[in-house]
């Protein structure tokens, strides 16, 4: 097999970040690179090779503003409160995360391109196994799309905040009742230079061999990012 350039591939994987404040709201995004990235995304593995996804690319300014309004209302209703709580607790890392989310909430309608992948809606009583299989059939493609964007100097972040007003957005985009919006991906050029690797917990703290590490707590911190 022809070897890959592991240095370049690892750099792409290590530095593809959730981009919010560094999305360039002024610079237009051409259609062709977005289409190229979607063609790459469609090569991702999908359950039973069903490929039962639909991708809506939103360039219309009025529709972007309308979705941005839904996103802003959802963000203000939740994250304003948790941001204040994080400030009072002195948690600087969470303050940065929440400030970044609220920044995007207030500017989403200005992002040049919004991408919403859709799938058939699951029944309300769907089991965890079915939900895991269902969404596991599209999230690899979402991540491939984000990696391809980054390789072309474009940034994005995976967000679901607009789904608080899913029906309003569905009506705007004429999405049939039998489909659900999986997430939303704002797409813009990245400003401010290269992205860097993020701080993460050491692998030894989060990985174990052959079973649950008895030193781990039975619950994880309840944090939103």
Rosetta blueprint (number, residue, H / E / L):
1 X L
2 X L
3 X L
4 X L
5 X L
6 X H
7 X H
8 X H
9 X H
10 X H
11 X H
12 X H
13 X H
14 X H
15 X H
16 X L
17 X L
18 X L
19 X L
20 X L
21 X L
22 X L
23 X E
24 X L
25 X L
26 X L
27 X L
28 X L
29 X L
30 X L
31 X H
32 X H
33 X H
34 X H
35 X H
36 X H
37 X H
38 X H
39 X H
40 X H
41 X H
42 X L
43 X L
44 X L
45 X L
46 X L
47 X H
48 X H
49 X H
50 X L
51 X L
52 X L
53 X E
54 X E
55 X E
56 X E
57 X E
58 X E
59 X L
60 X L
61 X H
62 X H
63 X H
64 X H
65 X H
66 X H
67 X H
68 X H
69 X H
70 X H
71 X H
72 X H
73 X H
74 X H
75 X H
76 X H
77 X H
78 X H
79 X H
80 X H
81 X H
82 X H
83 X H
84 X H
85 X H
86 X H
87 X H
88 X H
89 X H
90 X L
91 X L
92 X H
93 X H
94 X H
95 X H
96 X H
97 X H
98 X H
99 X H
100 X H
101 X H
102 X H
103 X H
104 X H
105 X H
106 X H
107 X H
108 X H
109 X H
110 X H
111 X L
112 X L
113 X E
114 X E
115 X E
116 X E
117 X E
118 X E
119 X E
120 X E
121 X L
122 X L
123 X L
124 X L
125 X L
126 X L
127 X L
128 X H
129 X H
130 X H
131 X H
132 X H
133 X H
134 X H
135 X H
136 X L
137 X L
138 X L
139 X H
140 X H
141 X H
142 X H
143 X H
144 X H
145 X H
146 X H
147 X H
148 X H
149 X H
150 X H
151 X H
152 X L
153 X L
154 X E
155 X E
156 X L
157 X L
158 X E
159 X E
160 X L
161 X H
162 X H
163 X H
164 X H
165 X H
166 X H
167 X H
168 X H
169 X H
170 X H
171 X H
172 X H
173 X H
174 X L
175 X L
176 X L
177 X L
178 X L
179 X E
180 X E
181 X E
182 X L
183 X L
184 X E
185 X E
186 X E
187 X E
188 X E
189 X E
190 X E
191 X L
192 X L
193 X L
194 X L
195 X L
196 X L
197 X L
198 X L
199 X L
200 X L
201 X L
202 X L
203 X H
204 X H
205 X H
206 X H
207 X L
208 X L
209 X L
210 X L
211 X L
212 X L
213 X L
214 X L
215 X L
216 X L
217 X L
218 X L
219 X L
220 X L
221 X L
222 X L
223 X L
224 X L
225 X L
